[in-house]
Amino acid sequence: MKIKVAGRDGTVQELDAVEGWRVMEIIRAHGLSLGAECGGASVCGECRVHVANEWRDRLHEPHPEELERLDEHFAEDDERLSCQLIFSEALNGLTLRLPDAA
């Protein structure tokens, strides 16, 4: 199973994904730079990713805490916190883009 991640330089990488892992953990395990100071507690908002349009409706609705973090960071409509996305077989092929560096 895989996820596709476009880096800040536009290069797309296919990453091996493990069911049950947070998308944040998958990205970081492959050495890509992604903030996550809180370790996945939905507190820092640093692990934002842009979700490809064709995948947005396939993800669960964000929890209130995630929405709060996204609002605090003036996130775009296609952004989600990767720490709140748990990879499953249904997300095989999930396509994301890392946000521009702050």
Order of alpha helices (4+ residues) and beta strands (2+ residues): beta-beta-alpha-beta-alpha-alpha-beta-beta
